[in-house]
């Protein structure tokens, strides 16, 4: 009985799509394109359907994908307000608002095969095991020549991702947006935490320090932390751009300079949502006032167009501290923007 009912439902859906195809011009027919498309807002109500990222198809195989969205629901390495384990689900939920064509003219679904591949099966109670699980998972993603776009999760997750990235690309360039440097040697004596990923990545040779840019830094530190993090990083050649250096200005010139310095080097983008001011994104674990605006966040991501971007993440969205969902919505939009600046994405003249 249930099987018969499901077959009838599938038949009705298929017939509905066919009837829509007959009603619309060819260029609007997502289902006739060779690439996956997100579900349109007038094909299924935004509150309906399966809550995949951007309402893209779910894929349980990496083969044939050019890029994929991956969730890592992990926050055991958090030092203050936990809850970012719920970030991937909240971001996916809010992404239902986003339509396929970017206002910038980017048409990613006419350019790349993209899907949501679900979440990494992390170990909630063991950070070291989770690090190994993440590295192994991303090793498989990168081996399939698929560009990972990650939904965090706390910022610890970037380190095991970069370990896998190093195996394929060697030391990469890094654009890191954050209120904090995350260059701590340890936290409470532990080497793996959400405040240590970039110390570990530099220590492992996963990142080229002369092609590492940290934007939006503004958190307060202990004196010894300042000496250890800032001075150590500066000596290695890391460029640290404090938040006050970004106030009242466009960041497009900064991104133009970064593109020149990066050249064709493989680049990874890591965007901590607390890089934006809590007036825009209150739902995060360690908010810091005086941050970047959401418009500046867009400038940074759109400024990555033309780079050899080989992966990106959006981390530290904590929906427990933002009941309105604005932080997750911002994160969803920034991830869509990351997809739009990947190599090979086509742009069309929007006509205005």
C-alpha positions, -999 to +999 in steps of 0.1 A: +000+000+000+027+025+010+049+014-019+020+020-043+014+054-027+050+065-031+051+054-067+020+075-074+036+105-056+068+102-077+047+100-109+028+131-100+060+150-093+075+138-126+044+149-145+045+183-127+081+189-138+073+179-173+043+203-175+064+231-161+091+224-187+065+228-214+053+262-199+087+278-196+114+291-220+143+267-225+168+289-206+147+287-174+145+249-175+169+237-148+160+201-154+171+202-190+206+214-181+234+189-178+242+202-143+223+200-111+201+230-103+186+242-070+149+238-066+132+270-077+110+290-053+080+286-076+084+249-080+083+241-043+074+265-015+105+277+003+092+261+035+089+228+018+111+202+002+142+184+017+165+209+035+197+205+015+221+233+010+206+258-015+179+231-022+204+213-044+202+175-049+217+153-023+245+131-036+259+100-018+288+097-043+315+123-051+322+110-087+312+135-113+309+165-089+329+196-095+321+211-061+301+200-031+287+213+002+298+194+033+286+199+068+307+193+099+284+194+130+312+197+155+317+221+184+336+201+210+366+223+205+347+255+214+360+276+243+330+298+252+294+294+239+288+259+224+261+253+198+279+255+164+272+218+160+238+230+149+253+254+124+252+232+093+215+224+097+206+261+104+226+273+073+209+247+051+175+258+064+181+295+057+196+288+023+161+280+009+157+318+003+186+319-022+177+317-059+201+301-086+215+333-103+237+357-083+230+394-087+267+397-098+259+377-129+274+344-117+255+314-130+272+285-110+246+259-120+253+265-157+290+260-150+296+232-124+281+200-112+273+208-075+255+188-048+251+186-011+269+155+001+257+156+037+277+157+069+310+142+080+304+115+106+325+130+133+330+117+168+313+142+191+333+131+222+369+129+208+386+158+191+417+138+179+396+111+163+374+137+147+405+154+132+415+121+116+379+115+104+378+149+088+412+146+071+403+112+057+369+124+045+384+154+027+412+133+013+384+114-006+367+146-016+399+161-031+409+128-047+376+130-066+387+165-079+358+180-061+361+214-045+347+213-009+326+241+005+322+234+042+295+244+067+308+245+102+310+237+130+337+255+151+369+267+136+390+237+147+377+219+117+397+240+093+430+224+105+422+188+096+408+200+063+440+218+055+460+186+063+441+169+035+446+200+012+484+198+018+485+162+007+472+173-027+484+208-032+513+213-008+514+246+011+485+268+000+476+305+002+451+313+029+425+341+032+412+340+068+384+363+079+379+363+117+378+384+148+406+362+162+439+351+148+433+315+159+471+312+162+473+299+197+499+273+204+476+256+229+443+262+248+443+247+283+473+228+273+455+212+244+469+215+209+436+210+191+410+236+198+391+263+178+417+288+188+447+268+174+440+257+138+463+281+120+492+276+144+489+239+137+485+245+099+516+267+098+535+243+120+526+214+096+535+234+065+500+232+052+499+270+046+524+293+030+528+321+056+539+346+030+505+340+012+484+341+044+461+370+050+440+374+082+413+401+079+391+416+106+413+408+136+402+427+167+399+405+198+417+412+231+445+390+242+467+382+271+502+398+268+519+365+264+493+354+238+500+386+219+537+380+219+533+343+209+506+348+182+511+381+165+549+384+167+555+348+157+531+351+128+546+384+116+581+369+117+569+341+094+555+366+070+518+364+078+498+395+069+474+405+097+448+432+089+431+445+120+394+454+119+401+491+125+421+492+093+389+482+075+365+507+091+347+531+068+361+518+036+356+494+007+377+462+009+378+458-029+413+475-032+426+451-005+413+421-023+429+433-056+463+435-038+457+400-024+449+386-058+482+401-072+502+385-044+485+351-047+489+348-085+478+313-096+487+297-063+461+273-048+441+293-022+419+282+006+393+306+021+382+303+057+355+326+069+346+327+106+312+344+109+324+364+139+346+383+115+314+403+109+302+426+136+277+410+160+252+438+150+250+418+117+257+383+130+249+378+168+247+340+166+283+330+172+303+316+201+328+344+207+313+377+194+336+408+192+323+443+186+338+466+160+338+441+132+333+440+095+300+448+078+281+422+058+288+443+027+325+440+034+321+403+039+306+402+004+335+423-010+360+398+005+343+367-010+336+384-044+372+396-044+383+360-045+370+358-081+400+351-103+419+332-076+427+295-079+403+287-051+405+251-041+382+250-011+364+272+015+346+270+048+321+291+067+324+284+105+312+293+139+275+299+131+257+293+164+219+294+159+212+290+196+221+327+201+202+341+171+165+330+171+158+352+141+182+331+120+200+362+105+235+347+112+227+315+095+211+334+066+243+355+062+264+323+063+242+307+037+246+337+014+284+338+019+286+301+010+266+307-022+290+336-030+320+312-025+304+288-050+300+317-074+337+327-074+351+292-080+372+288-111+352+279-142+320+296-130+305+316-159+292+351-156+265+367-177+257+404-182+228+410-158+216+438-181+218+468-158 
